[in-house]
């Protein structure tokens, strides 16, 4: 028997209005949106104003509402809504990756304490059903690694820079132009820094790590390098070698530690990431017995994201909860590991700030310089290089990763 779900919806932007539409079109669910709370009374919406309330308590204090669907942009406000709803015994569905990544541990305790379900399939790669697969299908095969293109905005930017290099304006202008197009198309976060500096990809990676390896992390634990400083010459470098640049969320178990990072990666034509273009996302899951499996689909946008929210609502009809079975055998994150890296800058002096081991290739001209070698990633984690406007840093997907043995012994 399914339970009738009476939904209190927070947010009626791109995803919230999409949900309203897909829920109306789906006659399979025993669920209805009872109340919608939004922040800005002056904003133009495609429903009459009488459908909206501006007071969060109109949902949170209503005992007849048994499901809160939180689809707002502001992670701090979302935290208040979600934690209050859970404390009031309501099930919650959220698409807010930042909120979840920043408060993972607390939210897991809270939902258990109040005996509710907290689902968030839409928070990672929108329409791709990756969380529930990790929870259910991959709960008895030992997982070796997970790699994803989890951010539609940066994938859109990298695809266009690669495909239209000759027709786009030179230098930084090209980047700004394609970012603006991504914003217009509604993929980008309201603060696009979250996309282009790799934070959005990192929040999603943290959620994937939780469901892949049972490991709870905080954002500060995981390195994120973005694409803000990419130059036309970096794309040319990749093209000359038959490679593409993709912003990848990466986690792999090596010697019982989990190596995890978000970084631009040079990928070869045989990589799953090579053919994932524009705002599409893709996730490759590697398991001991099933080997690699790749999921692809739309990772951003109104209906693709709403479809994942709809799926969570549907699962809740039958009381579905994530069980987090892998938490029992959680392993820990490797903090100190080495891999092959490419670093470029507009000038040699800037490039000199970064020390590579075993340099295998370098180039210098009056306005562009790069080198390729191995790096100990701990050099990057404190932000000294990450925030240096002159440097673009990318890893090689096929490179061998080694973990510092001294740390392994700890
Ligand atoms: N800004 C995000 C992206 C939206 O570009 O993927 C979907 O999470």
Boltz pocket constraint, residues with backbone or C-beta under 6 A from the ligand:
constraints:
  - pocket:
      binder: B
      contacts: [[A, 122], [A, 123], [A, 125], [A, 126], [A, 150], [A, 151], [A, 152], [A, 153], [A, 154], [A, 186], [A, 187], [A, 188], [A, 189], [A, 195], [A, 200], [A, 299], [A, 300], [A, 301]]
      max_distance: 6.0
